[in-house]
Amino acid sequence: MRFEDQLRDALRPLDPGPRFAERVLARLEPTAKPDTAEPSALAVPVLARPRGMSRLVALGLAASMTLATSAGLVFLETQRRAEGERARQQVITALRLTSGELNEIGRRLTAAAARVETVPGDPGRLEERVP
Amino acid sequence: MKPSLFRLVPSLAVAALLAAPPAAQAQTAKLVWPNLDGLAQKATDAVDVTLDRALLQLAAGFLGDDEDEAAVKALLRDLESINVRHFEFTSAGLYDPAIVDSVRAQLGKGAWQRLIAAKEGASNTEVYAWRDASGGPGGLAVVSTEPTELTLINIIGKIDLARMRQLEGHLGIPKVSPHDAPRPKPE
């Protein structure tokens, strides 16, 4: 058989047989009824009350969660405040020490300058005064 | 086997980095304190302040708006970090002079310049300034030694000494005017 004949034979239209459309619809039917299917676990809303839990218990749980979250936030804020206050104190301590050292060196330089005086009668000549 | 030039390039680059002058490697005003852990145990009073930029910003947020604290806040604005170690001892010779030598060795490198050195008896105070690339102030270091005291200060950032002086007499910072200096006795 020639290639052209083989190709024509392979591509020739086939008769689907009687009630073809009905058979196709019958196969589609099981997936066409989503409302009757059991809802999947993922479809349950996160905040939905689980079956069997009373409204009071659910409210208690929600209140506990809110309280725990608030307590956590208050704790973090307290911690941040304590850290900030500690940093503030450290800054003041550091500046007090630095300023103290700079003052001390200034005092020494002033004292050293005061010890050096011009020699009377010779303004260009300096001499150190011994206290 | 003769090594190709391409194989030699990474080795040459590493060698060039290692051979770079120390000043080029250490372009930072940050001083590395030697191990001072043992000193705190010997000291009667020890101060350890280590504040990076984030903590300085946090501290600034907790400073008030009155004149004194606003001045500190303004001072902190341009600072990158503050590191202070201060020890007081009951008797002399309780700290190793090598600690001071190690810090002084770092201050002899980079863009550090000694501004002032004042010696009085056994007490010695040196103030160093770090110049940034533009020649402006980029940091301050103070090394102060007394027989029973050791103070090491390293402040990085644009420190304004005029503003620092404004803090004298406030927030517990002592005010010492030139008139407080001991005057020579009249002859």
Contacts between the chains, C-beta under 8 A, distances in Angstrom:
chain1	res1	chain2	res2	distance
A	80	B	58	7.9
A	81	B	62	7.8
A	83	B	55	7.9
A	83	B	58	6.5
A	84	B	58	4.9
A	84	B	59	6.6
A	84	B	61	6.1
A	84	B	62	4.1
A	85	B	62	5.8
A	87	B	51	6.2
A	87	B	55	4.6
A	87	B	56	7.3
A	87	B	58	5.0
A	87	B	59	3.6
A	87	B	62	7.0
A	88	B	59	4.5
A	88	B	62	4.3
A	88	B	63	6.1
A	90	B	49	4.6
A	90	B	51	5.8
A	90	B	55	7.8
A	90	B	59	7.1
A	90	B	82	7.8
A	91	B	49	7.9
A	91	B	51	6.5
A	91	B	56	6.9
A	91	B	59	4.6
A	91	B	63	7.9
A	91	B	72	6.6
A	91	B	76	6.6
A	91	B	82	6.9
A	92	B	72	7.1
A	92	B	171	5.3
A	92	B	172	6.8
A	93	B	47	6.0
A	93	B	49	5.9
A	93	B	84	7.4
A	94	B	49	4.4
A	94	B	51	7.2
A	94	B	82	4.8
A	94	B	84	4.5
A	94	B	153	7.5
A	94	B	155	7.8
A	95	B	72	6.6
A	95	B	75	7.3
A	95	B	164	7.2
A	95	B	167	6.0
A	95	B	171	7.3
A	95	B	173	6.3
A	96	B	171	7.1
A	96	B	172	5.6
A	96	B	173	4.8
A	96	B	174	7.6
A	97	B	47	6.7
A	97	B	84	5.6
A	97	B	86	5.6
A	97	B	151	6.3
A	97	B	153	6.7
A	98	B	84	7.2
A	98	B	140	7.5
A	98	B	142	6.5
A	98	B	153	5.3
A	98	B	155	6.8
A	98	B	164	6.9
A	99	B	164	5.9
A	99	B	165	7.7
A	99	B	167	5.8
A	99	B	168	6.1
A	99	B	173	4.6
A	99	B	174	7.2
A	100	B	173	7.3
A	100	B	174	5.7
A	101	B	125	6.1
A	101	B	127	7.7
A	101	B	142	4.8
A	101	B	144	5.2
A	101	B	151	6.1
A	101	B	153	6.7
A	102	B	127	7.0
A	102	B	142	7.5
A	102	B	161	7.4
A	102	B	164	6.9
A	102	B	165	7.8
A	103	B	168	6.8
A	103	B	174	6.1
A	103	B	175	7.7
A	103	B	176	4.1
A	104	B	125	6.2
A	104	B	144	7.5
A	104	B	176	7.5
A	105	B	116	5.6
A	105	B	118	4.8
A	105	B	125	4.7
A	105	B	127	6.2
A	106	B	176	6.8
A	106	B	178	7.2
A	107	B	176	5.5
A	107	B	178	7.9
A	107	B	180	6.7
A	107	B	181	5.1
A	108	B	118	4.1
A	108	B	120	5.2
A	108	B	125	7.2
A	109	B	116	7.1
A	109	B	118	5.9
A	110	B	178	4.7
A	110	B	181	4.0
A	111	B	120	7.8
A	111	B	181	4.7
A	111	B	182	5.7
A	112	B	118	7.4
A	114	B	181	6.4
A	114	B	182	7.7
A	114	B	183	6.1
A	114	B	184	5.6
A	115	B	184	6.0
A	117	B	184	7.8
A	129	B	184	4.9
A	129	B	187	8.0
A	131	B	182	7.4
A	131	B	184	5.1
A	131	B	185	5.3
